[in-house]
Amino acid sequence: LCLLVQDAYGMFSEVQLQSLSSADDIEQYCRRWEGKFCCLAGMKILQRTTRGRALGLFSLIDSLWPPVVPVKVPGQSQDSEMMTANLPPPSFSYILTIQSGEVHVEVDEEEQISNLYQPPAVHGLKDILRIDGCNERCSFWAQVLYLRLKTKHNVPIDQREILLFVTDSTLQNVVHMIPKVVAVSVTASCVLSTEIIEALNAASRLVFFKDALWGNGRIICVERTVLLLQKPLLCSAAGADLSELTGPVRLDDLDSTTQANSICALRGTVVGVNEGTAFSWPICNRCGNGKLELCPQDRELLYCKQCSEVVITPVLKMQLEVFLSCPSRSQSTVKVKNVQDCLFYSPCFLFLQTYEVQSVLGKEVGLLNCYVHSVTSHPNCVVLEEITLL
């Protein structure tokens, strides 16, 4: 748990407190402490850091500068105050830690919000994409549509990087030149609460991204970025359209501007099938369990351990790797992996893991939602994977 504090002289310090038993505790501290006056006692200076050593910390400090009220001037009478206009941003900050095992932070939770406090300014994603500059802090409210691990599964969970594909009404309601969905990279240094992880694995959720970094066309969640399911009450909407999505979500169409590590929608005609990678399997029609067993009493029937029942009418799933001809990317070879049976459902495909290739060729497919694995120019090829949105 870390606090960013500012005193009446405009000086910032980061206070490193105890390790939390759960990342979920961050949300309660945000609600109880943020914006309140506090008294720190028994602190030890761990480090005096500068802008060059702590770019992430100073990007956060810069987002809170200049102060909203005049600051006091050291060495002058306490009544003398300096105007906030044209104040140079701080060039250094202190990292403080607790002297012993006890936390010496007194927060008056009954006190009104301090006039020094600046709540995060919430912008729509369309406005964030138009911001010039690098390492700019931004806060926004967005619908998470799809989640993907950027690192391999065997990497420890605290070192994984996650891609969240998000949208909001400001992106969905525009027509040209702005993407309908953007990727947010969540680095391993950004701690996600179990509540956030469970919510994203269960369904599409509105998530509040507080103090993410924007720069070089990317939004990145790093150390000091906080993801919440509830928007803090103190946040101010800076003219953003924060209305919830009402209609179906639209993805960007596959076209000449589509890049790797994005998601898109496409239509096309099947012109080829990779027969070596095709396979099918039965799943339980009640619970979706894909690991069915032969029934002990009747070896011609399937049995679901999760339901503890015989599966009389299993749902047959099939995966294909197909090559499409797409009008929106006519010069490219378009390969789609993991195409599901909803496209090509026919009993003749799904008996003894065989199918009629001729039944698939020439078939019109779409609209498919896909993740873009790679885009190459030599050869001119796009490799995609069909996905299911949250």
C-alpha positions as CSV (number, residue, x, y, z in Angstrom):
1,L,0.0,0.0,0.0
2,C,1.5,3.3,-1.1
3,L,0.2,6.8,-0.5
4,L,1.0,9.9,-2.5
5,V,0.8,12.9,-0.2
6,Q,1.3,16.6,-0.7
7,D,1.8,19.2,2.0
8,A,0.8,22.9,2.2
9,Y,4.2,23.8,0.6
10,G,3.4,21.8,-2.5
11,M,6.0,19.1,-1.7
12,F,5.1,15.6,-2.7
13,S,6.2,12.3,-1.0
14,E,5.3,8.7,-1.7
15,V,4.7,6.8,1.6
16,Q,5.3,3.1,1.5
17,L,3.2,1.3,4.1
18,Q,2.6,-2.3,4.9
19,S,2.0,-5.1,2.4
20,L,-1.7,-5.8,2.0
21,S,-3.1,-9.2,2.7
22,S,-5.2,-8.7,-0.4
23,A,-5.1,-6.3,-3.3
24,D,-8.9,-5.9,-2.6
25,D,-8.0,-3.7,0.4
26,I,-6.8,-1.0,-2.0
27,E,-10.4,-0.1,-2.8
28,Q,-11.4,0.4,0.8
29,Y,-8.4,2.6,1.5
30,C,-9.2,4.7,-1.6
31,R,-12.8,5.3,-0.3
32,R,-11.7,6.0,3.3
33,W,-8.5,8.0,2.9
34,E,-8.1,9.6,-0.5
35,G,-8.5,13.4,-0.4
36,K,-8.4,13.5,3.5
37,F,-5.9,15.3,5.7
38,C,-3.4,13.0,7.4
39,C,-0.7,13.2,10.0
40,L,2.4,11.1,9.4
41,A,4.6,10.2,12.4
42,G,7.8,8.1,12.8
43,M,8.6,8.2,9.1
44,K,12.0,7.4,7.7
45,I,13.3,8.9,4.4
46,L,14.1,5.9,2.2
47,Q,15.2,7.9,-0.8
48,R,15.3,11.4,-2.2
49,T,14.4,10.8,-5.8
50,T,14.4,12.9,-8.9
51,R,12.5,13.1,-12.1
52,G,15.1,11.1,-14.1
53,R,15.1,8.2,-11.5
54,A,11.4,7.9,-11.1
55,L,9.5,8.8,-14.3
56,G,6.4,6.9,-13.3
57,L,6.1,8.7,-10.0
58,F,6.7,12.1,-11.6
59,S,4.2,11.4,-14.4
60,L,1.6,11.1,-11.6
61,I,2.9,14.2,-9.8
62,D,2.7,16.2,-13.1
63,S,-0.9,15.2,-13.5
64,L,-1.6,17.0,-10.2
65,W,0.4,20.1,-11.0
66,P,-0.1,23.1,-10.6
67,P,-1.8,23.0,-7.2
68,V,-5.5,24.0,-7.1
69,V,-4.8,26.4,-4.1
70,P,-1.9,28.8,-3.4
71,V,1.0,27.0,-1.6
72,K,3.0,28.3,1.4
73,V,6.5,29.5,0.8
74,P,9.3,28.1,2.9
75,G,11.2,30.7,4.9
76,Q,8.4,33.2,4.8
77,S,5.7,33.9,7.2
78,Q,2.9,31.4,7.3
79,D,0.5,34.1,6.1
80,S,2.5,34.7,2.9
81,E,1.3,32.6,0.1
82,M,2.5,32.2,-3.5
83,M,0.2,32.2,-6.4
84,T,-0.2,28.8,-8.2
85,A,0.3,30.3,-11.7
86,N,3.7,29.7,-13.4
87,L,5.0,27.6,-10.6
88,P,7.7,25.2,-11.8
89,P,6.8,21.5,-11.3
90,P,8.7,19.7,-8.5
91,S,12.2,18.4,-9.5
92,F,12.5,16.0,-6.6
93,S,10.3,14.0,-4.2
94,Y,10.8,11.9,-1.1
95,I,10.1,8.2,-0.7
96,L,9.1,7.6,2.9
97,T,8.6,4.4,4.8
98,I,7.6,3.5,8.3
99,Q,10.3,3.4,11.0
100,S,9.1,0.3,12.7
101,G,6.6,-2.5,12.1
102,E,3.7,-0.2,13.1
103,V,1.9,2.2,10.8
104,H,2.0,5.8,12.0
105,V,-0.6,7.3,9.8
106,E,-3.5,9.2,11.3
107,V,-6.3,10.0,8.8
108,D,-9.3,12.1,9.9
109,E,-11.9,10.1,8.0
110,E,-14.7,12.4,9.2
111,E,-12.9,15.5,7.9
112,Q,-14.1,17.2,4.7
113,I,-12.1,16.6,1.5
114,S,-8.9,18.7,1.6
115,N,-8.8,21.8,-0.7
116,L,-5.4,20.6,-1.8
117,Y,-6.9,17.4,-3.3
118,Q,-7.4,17.1,-7.1
119,P,-9.7,14.2,-8.1
120,P,-8.7,12.3,-11.3
121,A,-10.2,14.0,-14.4
122,V,-12.2,11.3,-16.2
123,H,-12.1,11.5,-20.0
124,G,-13.7,9.5,-22.8
125,L,-11.4,7.2,-24.7
126,K,-11.8,9.3,-27.9
127,D,-10.3,12.3,-26.2
128,I,-7.5,10.3,-24.7
129,L,-6.5,9.0,-28.1
130,R,-6.1,12.6,-29.3
131,I,-3.8,13.7,-26.5
132,D,-0.3,14.7,-27.7
133,G,2.7,13.8,-25.5
134,C,4.2,10.9,-23.8
135,N,3.7,9.3,-20.3
136,E,0.5,11.3,-19.8
137,R,-1.7,10.0,-16.9
138,C,-5.3,9.4,-17.9
139,S,-8.4,8.1,-16.1
140,F,-11.4,6.6,-17.9
141,W,-14.4,4.3,-17.5
142,A,-14.6,1.5,-20.1
143,Q,-16.3,-1.8,-21.0
144,V,-13.9,-4.7,-21.2
145,L,-14.7,-6.9,-24.2
146,Y,-11.9,-9.4,-24.3
147,L,-8.9,-10.4,-22.2
148,R,-5.7,-12.1,-23.4
149,L,-2.5,-13.1,-21.7
150,K,0.5,-11.6,-23.6
151,T,3.0,-13.8,-21.7
152,K,3.0,-17.6,-21.6
153,H,1.0,-19.6,-19.1
154,N,4.1,-21.0,-17.5
155,V,5.3,-17.5,-16.5
156,P,4.6,-16.8,-12.7
157,I,1.3,-14.9,-12.3
158,D,3.0,-11.8,-10.8
159,Q,5.1,-11.5,-14.0
160,R,2.3,-11.8,-16.5
161,E,1.2,-9.1,-18.9
162,I,-2.4,-8.9,-19.9
163,L,-4.1,-7.2,-22.8
164,L,-7.6,-5.9,-22.2
165,F,-9.6,-4.8,-25.2
166,V,-11.9,-2.0,-24.2
167,T,-14.4,0.4,-25.6
168,D,-16.8,3.2,-24.5
169,S,-19.6,5.2,-26.0
170,T,-17.2,7.8,-27.4
171,L,-15.6,5.2,-29.6
172,Q,-18.7,3.2,-30.5
173,N,-20.5,6.4,-31.6
174,V,-17.9,7.6,-34.1
175,V,-17.6,6.6,-37.7
176,H,-14.2,7.5,-39.2
177,M,-10.5,7.7,-38.3
178,I,-10.9,6.5,-34.7
179,P,-10.9,2.8,-33.6
180,K,-14.0,1.4,-32.0
181,V,-11.9,-0.7,-29.6
182,V,-8.5,0.0,-28.0
183,A,-6.0,-2.3,-26.3
184,V,-5.0,-1.6,-22.7
185,S,-1.7,-3.3,-21.7
186,V,-1.7,-4.3,-18.0
187,T,1.9,-4.9,-16.9
188,A,3.0,-7.2,-14.1
189,S,3.7,-4.1,-11.9
190,C,0.0,-3.2,-11.9
191,V,-1.6,-5.1,-9.1
192,L,-5.1,-6.5,-9.9
193,S,-7.5,-7.4,-7.1
194,T,-9.0,-10.8,-7.1
195,E,-12.4,-9.1,-7.5
196,I,-11.3,-7.5,-10.8
197,I,-9.8,-10.8,-12.1
198,E,-12.9,-12.9,-11.2
199,A,-15.2,-10.2,-12.6
200,L,-13.3,-10.2,-16.0
201,N,-13.2,-14.0,-16.2
202,A,-17.0,-14.1,-15.6
203,A,-18.4,-11.5,-18.0
204,S,-17.9,-8.2,-19.8
205,R,-17.6,-5.5,-17.1
206,L,-17.4,-1.8,-16.8
207,V,-14.0,-1.0,-15.2
208,F,-12.6,2.3,-13.9
209,F,-9.0,2.8,-15.0
210,K,-7.4,5.3,-12.7
211,D,-4.1,6.9,-13.6
212,A,-3.1,4.8,-16.6
213,L,-0.3,5.9,-18.8
214,W,-0.9,7.2,-22.3
215,G,1.9,7.6,-24.9
216,N,3.1,6.5,-28.3
217,G,-0.4,5.4,-29.2
218,R,-0.7,3.0,-26.2
219,I,-2.5,2.9,-22.9
220,I,-0.5,1.1,-20.3
221,C,-1.5,0.2,-16.7
222,V,1.7,0.3,-14.6
223,E,2.7,0.6,-11.0
224,R,0.5,3.3,-9.4
225,T,-2.4,2.6,-11.8
226,V,-5.5,1.3,-10.0
227,L,-8.4,-0.7,-11.6
228,L,-11.7,-0.5,-9.8
229,L,-15.2,-1.9,-10.4
230,Q,-16.7,1.1,-8.7
231,K,-15.8,4.6,-9.9
232,P,-14.6,6.7,-6.9
233,L,-17.2,9.4,-6.0
234,L,-14.5,12.1,-6.0
235,C,-13.7,11.8,-9.7
236,S,-14.7,14.6,-12.0
237,A,-15.8,14.0,-15.6
238,A,-14.0,16.5,-17.8
239,G,-16.7,16.9,-20.4
240,A,-16.6,13.2,-21.3
241,D,-19.6,11.2,-22.5
242,L,-19.7,8.6,-19.8
243,S,-23.0,7.0,-20.8
244,E,-23.2,3.2,-20.8
245,L,-23.4,1.2,-24.0
246,T,-26.9,0.5,-25.1
247,G,-26.6,-1.4,-28.4
248,P,-24.5,-4.3,-29.5
249,V,-20.8,-3.6,-29.5
250,R,-19.1,-3.1,-32.9
251,L,-15.5,-4.0,-33.7
252,D,-13.3,-2.5,-36.3
253,D,-13.5,-4.3,-39.6
254,L,-10.5,-6.1,-41.0
255,D,-8.9,-3.8,-43.5
256,S,-5.5,-2.5,-44.7
257,T,-4.9,-0.6,-41.4
258,T,-5.4,-3.7,-39.1
259,Q,-2.4,-4.4,-36.9
260,A,-1.2,-7.3,-34.9
261,N,-2.4,-7.7,-31.3
262,S,-5.7,-6.1,-32.1
263,I,-9.3,-7.5,-32.4
264,C,-11.5,-7.1,-35.5
265,A,-14.5,-8.3,-37.3
266,L,-14.5,-9.9,-40.7
267,R,-16.5,-11.6,-43.4
268,G,-15.2,-13.8,-46.2
269,T,-15.5,-16.8,-48.4
270,V,-13.7,-20.1,-47.5
271,V,-11.1,-20.9,-50.2
272,G,-9.1,-23.5,-48.3
273,V,-8.9,-25.7,-45.3
274,N,-5.9,-27.0,-43.3
275,E,-7.0,-30.6,-43.0
276,G,-4.1,-31.5,-40.8
277,T,-5.2,-29.4,-37.9
278,A,-9.0,-30.1,-38.0
279,F,-10.6,-31.9,-35.1
280,S,-13.9,-32.3,-33.4
281,W,-15.1,-33.3,-29.9
282,P,-18.4,-33.8,-28.1
283,I,-19.4,-31.7,-25.1
284,C,-22.2,-32.0,-22.6
285,N,-25.4,-30.3,-23.7
286,R,-26.2,-29.4,-20.1
287,C,-23.0,-27.9,-18.6
288,G,-20.6,-27.6,-21.6
289,N,-18.1,-30.1,-20.1
290,G,-15.7,-31.1,-23.0
291,K,-14.2,-34.1,-21.1
292,L,-16.8,-36.7,-21.5
293,E,-16.2,-40.4,-20.8
294,L,-17.7,-43.6,-22.0
295,C,-20.6,-44.7,-19.9
296,P,-19.6,-47.8,-17.8
297,Q,-23.0,-49.5,-18.3
298,D,-23.2,-48.8,-22.0
299,R,-20.0,-48.2,-23.9
300,E,-21.9,-46.7,-26.8
301,L,-23.1,-43.8,-24.7
302,L,-21.1,-40.8,-23.2
303,Y,-21.1,-39.9,-19.5
304,C,-20.6,-36.4,-17.9
305,K,-18.9,-36.5,-14.5
306,Q,-19.8,-32.9,-13.7
307,C,-23.6,-33.7,-14.2
308,S,-23.2,-37.3,-13.0
309,E,-25.5,-38.3,-15.9
310,V,-25.5,-40.0,-19.3
311,V,-25.3,-37.5,-22.2
312,I,-28.0,-38.6,-24.6
313,T,-27.6,-35.7,-27.1
314,P,-24.1,-34.3,-26.9
315,V,-23.2,-31.1,-28.7
316,L,-20.4,-31.7,-31.2
317,K,-17.8,-29.0,-31.5
318,M,-15.3,-28.7,-34.3
319,Q,-12.2,-26.5,-34.9
320,L,-10.9,-25.7,-38.3
321,E,-8.1,-23.6,-39.7
322,V,-9.4,-22.0,-42.8
323,F,-8.2,-19.7,-45.5
324,L,-10.6,-16.9,-46.5
325,S,-11.0,-14.5,-49.4
326,C,-11.9,-11.2,-47.8
327,P,-13.0,-8.2,-49.9
328,S,-11.7,-5.8,-47.2
329,R,-8.2,-7.3,-47.5
330,S,-8.3,-8.6,-51.1
331,Q,-4.5,-8.6,-51.6
332,S,-3.8,-10.7,-48.5
333,T,-3.9,-14.3,-47.6
334,V,-6.3,-14.4,-44.6
335,K,-5.9,-17.5,-42.3
336,V,-8.3,-17.9,-39.4
337,K,-7.5,-20.4,-36.7
338,N,-9.9,-22.1,-34.2
339,V,-13.0,-21.5,-36.3
340,Q,-15.9,-23.0,-34.3
341,D,-18.6,-25.4,-35.4
342,C,-21.3,-22.6,-35.4
343,L,-19.9,-21.7,-38.8
344,F,-19.9,-25.0,-40.5
345,Y,-22.3,-27.2,-38.4
346,S,-23.2,-30.2,-40.3
347,P,-23.4,-33.8,-39.0
348,C,-21.2,-35.0,-41.9
349,F,-18.2,-33.0,-40.5
350,L,-18.4,-34.5,-37.0
351,F,-18.5,-38.2,-37.3
352,L,-15.3,-40.0,-36.3
353,Q,-13.4,-36.6,-36.6
354,T,-13.9,-36.5,-40.4
355,Y,-15.7,-34.1,-42.6
356,E,-16.2,-33.2,-46.3
357,V,-13.8,-30.5,-47.3
358,Q,-16.0,-29.7,-50.4
359,S,-18.9,-28.9,-48.0
360,V,-16.8,-26.1,-46.5
361,L,-15.2,-24.6,-49.6
362,G,-17.0,-21.6,-51.0
363,K,-19.0,-21.1,-47.8
364,E,-19.6,-17.5,-46.8
365,V,-18.7,-16.8,-43.2
366,G,-19.1,-13.9,-40.8
367,L,-19.4,-11.8,-39.0
368,L,-16.4,-13.3,-37.1
369,N,-14.8,-11.7,-34.1
370,C,-11.1,-12.4,-34.3
371,Y,-7.8,-11.7,-32.5
372,V,-5.0,-10.7,-34.9
373,H,-1.9,-12.8,-34.3
374,S,0.3,-11.3,-37.1
375,V,0.3,-9.1,-40.1
376,T,3.1,-9.6,-42.6
377,S,3.8,-7.9,-46.0
378,H,6.2,-10.5,-47.4
379,P,4.3,-12.7,-47.8
380,N,1.1,-10.6,-47.6
381,C,-0.6,-12.5,-44.9
382,V,-2.9,-12.0,-41.9
383,V,-3.2,-14.7,-39.3
384,L,-6.2,-14.5,-37.0
385,E,-8.0,-16.5,-34.3
386,E,-11.7,-16.6,-33.8
387,I,-12.6,-15.4,-30.3
388,T,-15.7,-15.1,-28.2
389,L,-16.1,-11.6,-26.6
390,L,-16.8,-11.5,-22.8
